[in-house]
Every structure is written in C-alpha cells, then in structure tokens.
Amino acid sequence: MVILSKKALREFAHRHPLAYEGLKRWYDEVKKADWRCFADMRQTFGSADGGAGLYLMLAATDTGWWRW
C-alpha cells in the first residue's frame, strides 16, 4: 500500500487532535500491510467506525474507490 501524503494526515491531525491516535494506528497498520485485494483490507478494517465514528476514511485502489 502506498500512502500518497503523510503530510496531509499530519495536517488533518493538527486541525482535529481527537483524530490523531486513530490516524496513527491506521497509518502504522497500512504501512505494514501486504493486501492483495479489497477483502484483505476488510479483514484488517472491517468497519468504518473507528470508535467515535466522527470521521470517514476514503481510499483509492487499483480496483476503485472505497470508503470506511
């Protein structure tokens, strides 16, 4: 998985401090992942609800756009 902009994540976390821990966990998980298909991603992140349900994550893959 390639994360296109870590800077964008840092800027978002700076503006929304409550999102920092969730973004950090997401980033760490994605960096070590070796997903082959969308089903692999869903095994890791089966739900859009990261706890508080305040934010929505969008991801683009070579098979299309997905939202959690």
mmCIF file as Biopython writes it, N, C-alpha, C and O atoms, coordinates in Angstrom:
data_model
#
loop_
_atom_site.group_PDB
_atom_site.id
_atom_site.type_symbol
_atom_site.label_atom_id
_atom_site.label_alt_id
_atom_site.label_comp_id
_atom_site.label_asym_id
_atom_site.label_entity_id
_atom_site.label_seq_id
_atom_site.pdbx_PDB_ins_code
_atom_site.Cartn_x
_atom_site.Cartn_y
_atom_site.Cartn_z
_atom_site.occupancy
_atom_site.B_iso_or_equiv
_atom_site.auth_seq_id
_atom_site.auth_asym_id
_atom_site.pdbx_PDB_model_num
ATOM 1   N N  . MET A ? 1  ? 0.855   -1.172 0.000   1.0 0.0 1  A 1 
ATOM 2   C CA . MET A ? 1  ? 0.000   0.000  0.000   1.0 0.0 1  A 1 
ATOM 3   C C  . MET A ? 1  ? 0.895   1.226  0.000   1.0 0.0 1  A 1 
ATOM 4   O O  . MET A ? 1  ? 1.884   1.286  0.731   1.0 0.0 1  A 1 
ATOM 5   N N  . VAL A ? 2  ? 0.545   2.197  -0.820  1.0 0.0 2  A 1 
ATOM 6   C CA . VAL A ? 2  ? 1.276   3.453  -0.882  1.0 0.0 2  A 1 
ATOM 7   C C  . VAL A ? 2  ? 0.400   4.543  -0.288  1.0 0.0 2  A 1 
ATOM 8   O O  . VAL A ? 2  ? -0.741  4.733  -0.709  1.0 0.0 2  A 1 
ATOM 9   N N  . ILE A ? 3  ? 0.931   5.244  0.676   1.0 0.0 3  A 1 
ATOM 10  C CA . ILE A ? 3  ? 0.235   6.396  1.244   1.0 0.0 3  A 1 
ATOM 11  C C  . ILE A ? 3  ? 0.780   7.612  0.523   1.0 0.0 3  A 1 
ATOM 12  O O  . ILE A ? 3  ? 1.971   7.913  0.613   1.0 0.0 3  A 1 
ATOM 13  N N  . LEU A ? 4  ? -0.075  8.303  -0.181  1.0 0.0 4  A 1 
ATOM 14  C CA . LEU A ? 4  ? 0.380   9.383  -1.040  1.0 0.0 4  A 1 
ATOM 15  C C  . LEU A ? 4  ? 0.836   10.612 -0.282  1.0 0.0 4  A 1 
ATOM 16  O O  . LEU A ? 4  ? 1.735   11.318 -0.740  1.0 0.0 4  A 1 
ATOM 17  N N  . SER A ? 5  ? 0.237   10.883 0.866   1.0 0.0 5  A 1 
ATOM 18  C CA . SER A ? 5  ? 0.593   12.113 1.555   1.0 0.0 5  A 1 
ATOM 19  C C  . SER A ? 5  ? 0.501   11.971 3.070   1.0 0.0 5  A 1 
ATOM 20  O O  . SER A ? 5  ? -0.570  12.130 3.656   1.0 0.0 5  A 1 
ATOM 21  N N  . LYS A ? 6  ? 1.626   11.672 3.691   1.0 0.0 6  A 1 
ATOM 22  C CA . LYS A ? 6  ? 1.659   11.651 5.153   1.0 0.0 6  A 1 
ATOM 23  C C  . LYS A ? 6  ? 1.466   13.066 5.690   1.0 0.0 6  A 1 
ATOM 24  O O  . LYS A ? 6  ? 0.910   13.258 6.771   1.0 0.0 6  A 1 
ATOM 25  N N  . LYS A ? 7  ? 1.924   14.041 4.938   1.0 0.0 7  A 1 
ATOM 26  C CA . LYS A ? 7  ? 1.767   15.444 5.337   1.0 0.0 7  A 1 
ATOM 27  C C  . LYS A ? 7  ? 0.286   15.791 5.504   1.0 0.0 7  A 1 
ATOM 28  O O  . LYS A ? 7  ? -0.082  16.484 6.453   1.0 0.0 7  A 1 
ATOM 29  N N  . ALA A ? 8  ? -0.553  15.324 4.602   1.0 0.0 8  A 1 
ATOM 30  C CA . ALA A ? 8  ? -1.995  15.598 4.697   1.0 0.0 8  A 1 
ATOM 31  C C  . ALA A ? 8  ? -2.575  14.983 5.975   1.0 0.0 8  A 1 
ATOM 32  O O  . ALA A ? 8  ? -3.434  15.584 6.620   1.0 0.0 8  A 1 
ATOM 33  N N  . LEU A ? 9  ? -2.107  13.794 6.336   1.0 0.0 9  A 1 
ATOM 34  C CA . LEU A ? 9  ? -2.569  13.162 7.575   1.0 0.0 9  A 1 
ATOM 35  C C  . LEU A ? 9  ? -2.133  13.969 8.791   1.0 0.0 9  A 1 
ATOM 36  O O  . LEU A ? 9  ? -2.915  14.176 9.719   1.0 0.0 9  A 1 
ATOM 37  N N  . ARG A ? 10 ? -0.866  14.431 8.784   1.0 0.0 10 A 1 
ATOM 38  C CA . ARG A ? 10 ? -0.373  15.248 9.900   1.0 0.0 10 A 1 
ATOM 39  C C  . ARG A ? 10 ? -1.160  16.551 10.024  1.0 0.0 10 A 1 
ATOM 40  O O  . ARG A ? 10 ? -1.528  16.958 11.126  1.0 0.0 10 A 1 
ATOM 41  N N  . GLU A ? 11 ? -1.417  17.202 8.888   1.0 0.0 11 A 1 
ATOM 42  C CA . GLU A ? 11 ? -2.175  18.460 8.907   1.0 0.0 11 A 1 
ATOM 43  C C  . GLU A ? 11 ? -3.593  18.239 9.419   1.0 0.0 11 A 1 
ATOM 44  O O  . GLU A ? 11 ? -4.108  19.050 10.188  1.0 0.0 11 A 1 
ATOM 45  N N  . PHE A ? 12 ? -4.225  17.151 8.999   1.0 0.0 12 A 1 
ATOM 46  C CA . PHE A ? 12 ? -5.571  16.844 9.466   1.0 0.0 12 A 1 
ATOM 47  C C  . PHE A ? 12 ? -5.557  16.606 10.976  1.0 0.0 12 A 1 
ATOM 48  O O  . PHE A ? 12 ? -6.417  17.116 11.695  1.0 0.0 12 A 1 
ATOM 49  N N  . ALA A ? 13 ? -4.586  15.834 11.453  1.0 0.0 13 A 1 
ATOM 50  C CA . ALA A ? 13 ? -4.486  15.544 12.885  1.0 0.0 13 A 1 
ATOM 51  C C  . ALA A ? 13 ? -4.205  16.814 13.681  1.0 0.0 13 A 1 
ATOM 52  O O  . ALA A ? 13 ? -4.659  16.949 14.817  1.0 0.0 13 A 1 
ATOM 53  N N  . HIS A ? 14 ? -3.471  17.731 13.099  1.0 0.0 14 A 1 
ATOM 54  C CA . HIS A ? 14 ? -3.203  19.004 13.775  1.0 0.0 14 A 1 
ATOM 55  C C  . HIS A ? 14 ? -4.493  19.811 13.940  1.0 0.0 14 A 1 
ATOM 56  O O  . HIS A ? 14 ? -4.722  20.428 14.981  1.0 0.0 14 A 1 
ATOM 57  N N  . ARG A ? 15 ? -5.330  19.798 12.902  1.0 0.0 15 A 1 
ATOM 58  C CA . ARG A ? 15 ? -6.609  20.540 12.963  1.0 0.0 15 A 1 
ATOM 59  C C  . ARG A ? 15 ? -7.655  19.803 13.791  1.0 0.0 15 A 1 
ATOM 60  O O  . ARG A ? 15 ? -8.563  20.423 14.345  1.0 0.0 15 A 1 
ATOM 61  N N  . HIS A ? 16 ? -7.527  18.473 13.876  1.0 0.0 16 A 1 
ATOM 62  C CA . HIS A ? 16 ? -8.508  17.636 14.582  1.0 0.0 16 A 1 
ATOM 63  C C  . HIS A ? 16 ? -7.765  16.707 15.548  1.0 0.0 16 A 1 
ATOM 64  O O  . HIS A ? 16 ? -7.595  15.524 15.251  1.0 0.0 16 A 1 
ATOM 65  N N  . PRO A ? 17 ? -7.322  17.220 16.691  1.0 0.0 17 A 1 
ATOM 66  C CA . PRO A ? 17 ? -6.499  16.438 17.615  1.0 0.0 17 A 1 
ATOM 67  C C  . PRO A ? 17 ? -7.124  15.109 18.056  1.0 0.0 17 A 1 
ATOM 68  O O  . PRO A ? 17 ? -6.398  14.156 18.340  1.0 0.0 17 A 1 
ATOM 69  N N  . LEU A ? 18 ? -8.437  15.034 18.115  1.0 0.0 18 A 1 
ATOM 70  C CA . LEU A ? 18 ? -9.076  13.776 18.517  1.0 0.0 18 A 1 
ATOM 71  C C  . LEU A ? 18 ? -8.842  12.660 17.505  1.0 0.0 18 A 1 
ATOM 72  O O  . LEU A ? 18 ? -8.978  11.482 17.835  1.0 0.0 18 A 1 
ATOM 73  N N  . ALA A ? 19 ? -8.492  13.024 16.279  1.0 0.0 19 A 1 
ATOM 74  C CA . ALA A ? 19 ? -8.267  12.032 15.231  1.0 0.0 19 A 1 
ATOM 75  C C  . ALA A ? 19 ? -6.846  11.475 15.235  1.0 0.0 19 A 1 
ATOM 76  O O  . ALA A ? 19 ? -6.570  10.484 14.559  1.0 0.0 19 A 1 
ATOM 77  N N  . TYR A ? 20 ? -5.945  12.099 15.986  1.0 0.0 20 A 1 
ATOM 78  C CA . TYR A ? 20 ? -4.528  11.733 15.910  1.0 0.0 20 A 1 
ATOM 79  C C  . TYR A ? 20 ? -4.268  10.250 16.180  1.0 0.0 20 A 1 
ATOM 80  O O  . TYR A ? 20 ? -3.639  9.580  15.362  1.0 0.0 20 A 1 
ATOM 81  N N  . GLU A ? 21 ? -4.736  9.740  17.294  1.0 0.0 21 A 1 
ATOM 82  C CA . GLU A ? 21 ? -4.440  8.342  17.652  1.0 0.0 21 A 1 
ATOM 83  C C  . GLU A ? 21 ? -4.982  7.363  16.614  1.0 0.0 21 A 1 
ATOM 84  O O  . GLU A ? 21 ? -4.300  6.407  16.245  1.0 0.0 21 A 1 
ATOM 85  N N  . GLY A ? 22 ? -6.209  7.600  16.142  1.0 0.0 22 A 1 
ATOM 86  C CA . GLY A ? 22 ? -6.788  6.727  15.121  1.0 0.0 22 A 1 
ATOM 87  C C  . GLY A ? 22 ? -6.008  6.776  13.816  1.0 0.0 22 A 1 
ATOM 88  O O  . GLY A ? 22 ? -5.775  5.741  13.191  1.0 0.0 22 A 1 
ATOM 89  N N  . LEU A ? 23 ? -5.601  7.976  13.399  1.0 0.0 23 A 1 
ATOM 90  C CA . LEU A ? 23 ? -4.808  8.100  12.179  1.0 0.0 23 A 1 
ATOM 91  C C  . LEU A ? 23 ? -3.453  7.419  12.329  1.0 0.0 23 A 1 
ATOM 92  O O  . LEU A ? 23 ? -2.968  6.773  11.401  1.0 0.0 23 A 1 
ATOM 93  N N  . LYS A ? 24 ? -2.851  7.567  13.494  1.0 0.0 24 A 1 
ATOM 94  C CA . LYS A ? 24 ? -1.553  6.918  13.721  1.0 0.0 24 A 1 
ATOM 95  C C  . LYS A ? 24 ? -1.689  5.402  13.657  1.0 0.0 24 A 1 
ATOM 96  O O  . LYS A ? 24 ? -0.868  4.734  13.029  1.0 0.0 24 A 1 
ATOM 97  N N  . ARG A ? 25 ? -2.715  4.853  14.299  1.0 0.0 25 A 1 
ATOM 98  C CA . ARG A ? 25 ? -2.928  3.397  14.233  1.0 0.0 25 A 1 
ATOM 99  C C  . ARG A ? 25 ? -3.175  2.956  12.797  1.0 0.0 25 A 1 
ATOM 100 O O  . ARG A ? 25 ? -2.630  1.947  12.349  1.0 0.0 25 A 1 
ATOM 101 N N  . TRP A ? 26 ? -4.011  3.725  12.067  1.0 0.0 26 A 1 
ATOM 102 C CA . TRP A ? 26 ? -4.307  3.409  10.672  1.0 0.0 26 A 1 
ATOM 103 C C  . TRP A ? 26 ? -3.033  3.426  9.842   1.0 0.0 26 A 1 
ATOM 104 O O  . TRP A ? 26 ? -2.772  2.492  9.084   1.0 0.0 26 A 1 
ATOM 105 N N  . TYR A ? 27 ? -2.243  4.479  9.978   1.0 0.0 27 A 1 
ATOM 106 C CA . TYR A ? 27 ? -1.008  4.625  9.213   1.0 0.0 27 A 1 
ATOM 107 C C  . TYR A ? 27 ? -0.052  3.458  9.487   1.0 0.0 27 A 1 
ATOM 108 O O  . TYR A ? 27 ? 0.480   2.854  8.556   1.0 0.0 27 A 1 
ATOM 109 N N  . ASP A ? 28 ? 0.158   3.148  10.766  1.0 0.0 28 A 1 
ATOM 110 C CA . ASP A ? 28 ? 1.057   2.054  11.129  1.0 0.0 28 A 1 
ATOM 111 C C  . ASP A ? 28 ? 0.576   0.724  10.551  1.0 0.0 28 A 1 
ATOM 112 O O  . ASP A ? 28 ? 1.379   -0.072 10.063  1.0 0.0 28 A 1 
ATOM 113 N N  . GLU A ? 29 ? -0.719  0.488  10.608  1.0 0.0 29 A 1 
ATOM 114 C CA . GLU A ? 29 ? -1.292  -0.763 10.092  1.0 0.0 29 A 1 
ATOM 115 C C  . GLU A ? 29 ? -1.143  -0.848 8.571   1.0 0.0 29 A 1 
ATOM 116 O O  . GLU A ? 29 ? -0.790  -1.897 8.032   1.0 0.0 29 A 1 
ATOM 117 N N  . VAL A ? 30 ? -1.412  0.256  7.894   1.0 0.0 30 A 1 
ATOM 118 C CA . VAL A ? 30 ? -1.342  0.274  6.426   1.0 0.0 30 A 1 
ATOM 119 C C  . VAL A ? 30 ? 0.093   0.103  5.942   1.0 0.0 30 A 1 
ATOM 120 O O  . VAL A ? 30 ? 0.335   -0.588 4.952   1.0 0.0 30 A 1 
ATOM 121 N N  . LYS A ? 31 ? 1.048   0.727  6.632   1.0 0.0 31 A 1 
ATOM 122 C CA . LYS A ? 31 ? 2.449   0.623  6.219   1.0 0.0 31 A 1 
ATOM 123 C C  . LYS A ? 31 ? 2.963   -0.821 6.262   1.0 0.0 31 A 1 
ATOM 124 O O  . LYS A ? 31 ? 3.795   -1.204 5.440   1.0 0.0 31 A 1 
ATOM 125 N N  . LYS A ? 32 ? 2.479   -1.614 7.204   1.0 0.0 32 A 1 
ATOM 126 C CA . LYS A ? 32 ? 2.980   -2.989 7.303   1.0 0.0 32 A 1 
ATOM 127 C C  . LYS A ? 32 ? 2.111   -3.994 6.537   1.0 0.0 32 A 1 
ATOM 128 O O  . LYS A ? 32 ? 2.467   -5.169 6.438   1.0 0.0 32 A 1 
ATOM 129 N N  . ALA A ? 33 ? 0.995   -3.547 6.004   1.0 0.0 33 A 1 
ATOM 130 C CA . ALA A ? 33 ? 0.059   -4.455 5.326   1.0 0.0 33 A 1 
ATOM 131 C C  . ALA A ? 33 ? 0.595   -4.925 3.967   1.0 0.0 33 A 1 
ATOM 132 O O  . ALA A ? 33 ? 1.345   -4.220 3.291   1.0 0.0 33 A 1 
ATOM 133 N N  . ASP A ? 34 ? 0.191   -6.112 3.604   1.0 0.0 34 A 1 
ATOM 134 C CA . ASP A ? 34 ? 0.510   -6.665 2.286   1.0 0.0 34 A 1 
ATOM 135 C C  . ASP A ? 34 ? -0.785  -7.196 1.675   1.0 0.0 34 A 1 
ATOM 136 O O  . ASP A ? 34 ? -0.924  -8.388 1.402   1.0 0.0 34 A 1 
ATOM 137 N N  . TRP A ? 35 ? -1.717  -6.286 1.471   1.0 0.0 35 A 1 
ATOM 138 C CA . TRP A ? 35 ? -3.022  -6.678 0.949   1.0 0.0 35 A 1 
ATOM 139 C C  . TRP A ? 35 ? -2.936  -6.997 -0.530  1.0 0.0 35 A 1 
ATOM 140 O O  . TRP A ? 35 ? -2.221  -6.334 -1.282  1.0 0.0 35 A 1 
ATOM 141 N N  . ARG A ? 36 ? -3.669  -8.013 -0.936  1.0 0.0 36 A 1 
ATOM 142 C CA . ARG A ? 36 ? -3.727  -8.414 -2.343  1.0 0.0 36 A 1 
ATOM 143 C C  . ARG A ? 36 ? -5.059  -8.033 -2.997  1.0 0.0 36 A 1 
ATOM 144 O O  . ARG A ? 36 ? -5.161  -7.947 -4.220  1.0 0.0 36 A 1 
ATOM 145 N N  . CYS A ? 37 ? -6.079  -7.807 -2.157  1.0 0.0 37 A 1 
ATOM 146 C CA . CYS A ? 37 ? -7.401  -7.470 -2.698  1.0 0.0 37 A 1 
ATOM 147 C C  . CYS A ? 37 ? -8.199  -6.734 -1.624  1.0 0.0 37 A 1 
ATOM 148 O O  . CYS A ? 37 ? -7.771  -6.624 -0.475  1.0 0.0 37 A 1 
ATOM 149 N N  . PHE A ? 38 ? -9.359  -6.237 -2.020  1.0 0.0 38 A 1 
ATOM 150 C CA . PHE A ? 38 ? -10.201 -5.487 -1.104  1.0 0.0 38 A 1 
ATOM 151 C C  . PHE A ? 38 ? -10.613 -6.330 0.099   1.0 0.0 38 A 1 
ATOM 152 O O  . PHE A ? 38 ? -10.726 -5.806 1.207   1.0 0.0 38 A 1 
ATOM 153 N N  . ALA A ? 39 ? -10.837 -7.614 -0.100  1.0 0.0 39 A 1 
ATOM 154 C CA . ALA A ? 39 ? -11.231 -8.492 1.008   1.0 0.0 39 A 1 
ATOM 155 C C  . ALA A ? 39 ? -10.138 -8.528 2.076   1.0 0.0 39 A 1 
ATOM 156 O O  . ALA A ? 39 ? -10.442 -8.615 3.266   1.0 0.0 39 A 1 
ATOM 157 N N  . ASP A ? 40 ? -8.866  -8.461 1.663   1.0 0.0 40 A 1 
ATOM 158 C CA . ASP A ? 40 ? -7.771  -8.415 2.633   1.0 0.0 40 A 1 
ATOM 159 C C  . ASP A ? 40 ? -7.853  -7.145 3.476   1.0 0.0 40 A 1 
ATOM 160 O O  . ASP A ? 40 ? -7.652  -7.185 4.690   1.0 0.0 40 A 1 
ATOM 161 N N  . MET A ? 41 ? -8.147  -6.032 2.834   1.0 0.0 41 A 1 
ATOM 162 C CA . MET A ? 41 ? -8.297  -4.768 3.572   1.0 0.0 41 A 1 
ATOM 163 C C  . MET A ? 41 ? -9.449  -4.862 4.561   1.0 0.0 41 A 1 
ATOM 164 O O  . MET A ? 41 ? -9.345  -4.390 5.693   1.0 0.0 41 A 1 
ATOM 165 N N  . ARG A ? 42 ? -10.541 -5.470 4.132   1.0 0.0 42 A 1 
ATOM 166 C CA . ARG A ? 42 ? -11.712 -5.589 5.008   1.0 0.0 42 A 1 
ATOM 167 C C  . ARG A ? 42 ? -11.425 -6.474 6.218   1.0 0.0 42 A 1 
ATOM 168 O O  . ARG A ? 42 ? -12.026 -6.285 7.275   1.0 0.0 42 A 1 
ATOM 169 N N  . GLN A ? 43 ? -10.517 -7.434 6.077   1.0 0.0 43 A 1 
ATOM 170 C CA . GLN A ? 43 ? -10.149 -8.250 7.230   1.0 0.0 43 A 1 
ATOM 171 C C  . GLN A ? 43 ? -9.455  -7.395 8.289   1.0 0.0 43 A 1 
ATOM 172 O O  . GLN A ? 43 ? -9.660  -7.586 9.488   1.0 0.0 43 A 1 
ATOM 173 N N  . THR A ? 44 ? -8.642  -6.462 7.836   1.0 0.0 44 A 1 
ATOM 174 C CA . THR A ? 44 ? -7.938  -5.577 8.762   1.0 0.0 44 A 1 
ATOM 175 C C  . THR A ? 44 ? -8.853  -4.495 9.293   1.0 0.0 44 A 1 
ATOM 176 O O  . THR A ? 44 ? -8.881  -4.231 10.495  1.0 0.0 44 A 1 
ATOM 177 N N  . PHE A ? 45 ? -9.609  -3.864 8.393   1.0 0.0 45 A 1 
ATOM 178 C CA . PHE A ? 45 ? -10.501 -2.762 8.745   1.0 0.0 45 A 1 
ATOM 179 C C  . PHE A ? 45 ? -11.912 -3.136 8.320   1.0 0.0 45 A 1 
ATOM 180 O O  . PHE A ? 45 ? -12.379 -2.709 7.264   1.0 0.0 45 A 1 
ATOM 181 N N  . GLY A ? 46 ? -12.579 -3.918 9.125   1.0 0.0 46 A 1 
ATOM 182 C CA . GLY A ? 46 ? -13.896 -4.417 8.757   1.0 0.0 46 A 1 
ATOM 183 C C  . GLY A ? 46 ? -15.017 -3.417 8.896   1.0 0.0 46 A 1 
ATOM 184 O O  . GLY A ? 46 ? -16.127 -3.655 8.421   1.0 0.0 46 A 1 
ATOM 185 N N  . SER A ? 47 ? -14.740 -2.295 9.545   1.0 0.0 47 A 1 
ATOM 186 C CA . SER A ? 47 ? -15.809 -1.338 9.816   1.0 0.0 47 A 1 
ATOM 187 C C  . SER A ? 47 ? -15.311 0.082  9.613   1.0 0.0 47 A 1 
ATOM 188 O O  . SER A ? 47 ? -14.126 0.368  9.784   1.0 0.0 47 A 1 
ATOM 189 N N  . ALA A ? 48 ? -16.206 0.947  9.255   1.0 0.0 48 A 1 
ATOM 190 C CA . ALA A ? 48 ? -15.869 2.365  9.125   1.0 0.0 48 A 1 
ATOM 191 C C  . ALA A ? 48 ? -15.793 3.027  10.481  1.0 0.0 48 A 1 
ATOM 192 O O  . ALA A ? 48 ? -15.222 4.111  10.604  1.0 0.0 48 A 1 
ATOM 193 N N  . ASP A ? 49 ? -16.340 2.417  11.478  1.0 0.0 49 A 1 
ATOM 194 C CA . ASP A ? 49 ? -16.415 3.034  12.796  1.0 0.0 49 A 1 
ATOM 195 C C  . ASP A ? 49 ? -15.117 2.806  13.554  1.0 0.0 49 A 1 
ATOM 196 O O  . ASP A ? 49 ? -14.844 1.698  14.015  1.0 0.0 49 A 1 
ATOM 197 N N  . GLY A ? 50 ? -14.321 3.856  13.679  1.0 0.0 50 A 1 
ATOM 198 C CA . GLY A ? 50 ? -13.073 3.762  14.413  1.0 0.0 50 A 1 
ATOM 199 C C  . GLY A ? 50 ? -13.256 4.005  15.891  1.0 0.0 50 A 1 
ATOM 200 O O  . GLY A ? 50 ? -12.274 4.218  16.602  1.0 0.0 50 A 1 
ATOM 201 N N  . GLY A ? 51 ? -14.457 3.980  16.368  1.0 0.0 51 A 1 
ATOM 202 C CA . GLY A ? 51 ? -14.726 4.219  17.777  1.0 0.0 51 A 1 
ATOM 203 C C  . GLY A ? 51 ? -15.776 5.300  17.924  1.0 0.0 51 A 1 
ATOM 204 O O  . GLY A ? 51 ? -16.943 5.015  18.195  1.0 0.0 51 A 1 
ATOM 205 N N  . ALA A ? 52 ? -15.359 6.536  17.746  1.0 0.0 52 A 1 
ATOM 206 C CA . ALA A ? 52 ? -16.294 7.652  17.908  1.0 0.0 52 A 1 
ATOM 207 C C  . ALA A ? 52 ? -17.169 7.846  16.670  1.0 0.0 52 A 1 
ATOM 208 O O  . ALA A ? 52 ? -18.239 8.450  16.756  1.0 0.0 52 A 1 
ATOM 209 N N  . GLY A ? 53 ? -16.721 7.338  15.522  1.0 0.0 53 A 1 
ATOM 210 C CA . GLY A ? 53 ? -17.495 7.485  14.294  1.0 0.0 53 A 1 
ATOM 211 C C  . GLY A ? 53 ? -17.585 8.914  13.804  1.0 0.0 53 A 1 
ATOM 212 O O  . GLY A ? 53 ? -18.565 9.291  13.162  1.0 0.0 53 A 1 
ATOM 213 N N  . LEU A ? 54 ? -16.560 9.722  14.103  1.0 0.0 54 A 1 
ATOM 214 C CA . LEU A ? 54 ? -16.583 11.139 13.745  1.0 0.0 54 A 1 
ATOM 215 C C  . LEU A ? 54 ? -16.009 11.426 12.362  1.0 0.0 54 A 1 
ATOM 216 O O  . LEU A ? 54 ? -16.291 12.477 11.785  1.0 0.0 54 A 1 
ATOM 217 N N  . TYR A ? 55 ? -15.215 10.516 11.826  1.0 0.0 55 A 1 
ATOM 218 C CA . TYR A ? 55 ? -14.506 10.770 10.574  1.0 0.0 55 A 1 
ATOM 219 C C  . TYR A ? 55 ? -14.759 9.643  9.589   1.0 0.0 55 A 1 
ATOM 220 O O  . TYR A ? 55 ? -15.120 8.530  9.972   1.0 0.0 55 A 1 
ATOM 221 N N  . LEU A ? 56 ? -14.566 9.947  8.325   1.0 0.0 56 A 1 
ATOM 222 C CA . LEU A ? 56 ? -14.739 8.976  7.254   1.0 0.0 56 A 1 
ATOM 223 C C  . LEU A ? 56 ? -13.436 8.884  6.483   1.0 0.0 56 A 1 
ATOM 224 O O  . LEU A ? 56 ? -12.883 9.905  6.073   1.0 0.0 56 A 1 
ATOM 225 N N  . MET A ? 57 ? -12.945 7.687  6.282   1.0 0.0 57 A 1 
ATOM 226 C CA . MET A ? 57 ? -11.711 7.476  5.540   1.0 0.0 57 A 1 
ATOM 227 C C  . MET A ? 57 ? -12.057 7.022  4.131   1.0 0.0 57 A 1 
ATOM 228 O O  . MET A ? 57 ? -12.855 6.102  3.948   1.0 0.0 57 A 1 
ATOM 229 N N  . LEU A ? 58 ? -11.459 7.665  3.136   1.0 0.0 58 A 1 
ATOM 230 C CA . LEU A ? 58 ? -11.612 7.257  1.742   1.0 0.0 58 A 1 
ATOM 231 C C  . LEU A ? 58 ? -10.291 6.686  1.266   1.0 0.0 58 A 1 
ATOM 232 O O  . LEU A ? 58 ? -9.223  7.184  1.622   1.0 0.0 58 A 1 
ATOM 233 N N  . ALA A ? 59 ? -10.368 5.648  0.466   1.0 0.0 59 A 1 
ATOM 234 C CA . ALA A ? 59 ? -9.152  5.042  -0.070  1.0 0.0 59 A 1 
ATOM 235 C C  . ALA A ? 59 ? -9.368  4.692  -1.534  1.0 0.0 59 A 1 
ATOM 236 O O  . ALA A ? 59 ? -10.430 4.209  -1.924  1.0 0.0 59 A 1 
ATOM 237 N N  . ALA A ? 60 ? -8.354  4.942  -2.325  1.0 0.0 60 A 1 
ATOM 238 C CA . ALA A ? 60 ? -8.396  4.566  -3.735  1.0 0.0 60 A 1 
ATOM 239 C C  . ALA A ? 60 ? -7.485  3.362  -3.933  1.0 0.0 60 A 1 
ATOM 240 O O  . ALA A ? 60 ? -6.363  3.328  -3.428  1.0 0.0 60 A 1 
ATOM 241 N N  . THR A ? 61 ? -7.974  2.388  -4.663  1.0 0.0 61 A 1 
ATOM 242 C CA . THR A ? 61 ? -7.175  1.224  -5.013  1.0 0.0 61 A 1 
ATOM 243 C C  . THR A ? 61 ? -7.199  1.072  -6.522  1.0 0.0 61 A 1 
ATOM 244 O O  . THR A ? 61 ? -7.904  1.809  -7.212  1.0 0.0 61 A 1 
ATOM 245 N N  . ASP A ? 62 ? -6.445  0.135  -7.029  1.0 0.0 62 A 1 
ATOM 246 C CA . ASP A ? 62 ? -6.469  -0.074 -8.473  1.0 0.0 62 A 1 
ATOM 247 C C  . ASP A ? 62 ? -7.790  -0.693 -8.936  1.0 0.0 62 A 1 
ATOM 248 O O  . ASP A ? 62 ? -8.027  -0.823 -10.137 1.0 0.0 62 A 1 
ATOM 249 N N  . THR A ? 63 ? -8.649  -1.073 -7.986  1.0 0.0 63 A 1 
ATOM 250 C CA . THR A ? 63 ? -9.962  -1.612 -8.342  1.0 0.0 63 A 1 
ATOM 251 C C  . THR A ? 63 ? -11.089 -0.603 -8.110  1.0 0.0 63 A 1 
ATOM 252 O O  . THR A ? 63 ? -12.254 -0.912 -8.358  1.0 0.0 63 A 1 
ATOM 253 N N  . GLY A ? 64 ? -10.751 0.599  -7.639  1.0 0.0 64 A 1 
ATOM 254 C CA . GLY A ? 64 ? -11.775 1.625  -7.450  1.0 0.0 64 A 1 
ATOM 255 C C  . GLY A ? 64 ? -11.639 2.358  -6.125  1.0 0.0 64 A 1 
ATOM 256 O O  . GLY A ? 64 ? -10.657 2.184  -5.404  1.0 0.0 64 A 1 
ATOM 257 N N  . TRP A ? 65 ? -12.629 3.174  -5.815  1.0 0.0 65 A 1 
ATOM 258 C CA . TRP A ? 65 ? -12.661 3.946  -4.572  1.0 0.0 65 A 1 
ATOM 259 C C  . TRP A ? 65 ? -13.443 3.192  -3.527  1.0 0.0 65 A 1 
ATOM 260 O O  . TRP A ? 65 ? -14.450 2.555  -3.834  1.0 0.0 65 A 1 
ATOM 261 N N  . TRP A ? 66 ? -12.980 3.262  -2.282  1.0 0.0 66 A 1 
ATOM 262 C CA . TRP A ? 66 ? -13.665 2.600  -1.159  1.0 0.0 66 A 1 
ATOM 263 C C  . TRP A ? 66 ? -13.789 3.572  -0.027  1.0 0.0 66 A 1 
ATOM 264 O O  . TRP A ? 66 ? -12.961 4.469  0.132   1.0 0.0 66 A 1 
ATOM 265 N N  . ARG A ? 67 ? -14.805 3.400  0.747   1.0 0.0 67 A 1 
ATOM 266 C CA . ARG A ? 67 ? -14.986 4.274  1.893   1.0 0.0 67 A 1 
ATOM 267 C C  . ARG A ? 67 ? -15.263 3.445  3.121   1.0 0.0 67 A 1 
ATOM 268 O O  . ARG A ? 67 ? -15.989 2.452  3.070   1.0 0.0 67 A 1 
ATOM 269 N N  . TRP A ? 68 ? -14.677 3.864  4.230   1.0 0.0 68 A 1 
ATOM 270 C CA . TRP A ? 68 ? -14.887 3.206  5.511   1.0 0.0 68 A 1 
ATOM 271 C C  . TRP A ? 68 ? -15.651 4.144  6.390   1.0 0.0 68 A 1 
ATOM 272 O O  . TRP A ? 68 ? -15.952 3.809  7.536   1.0 0.0 68 A 1 
#
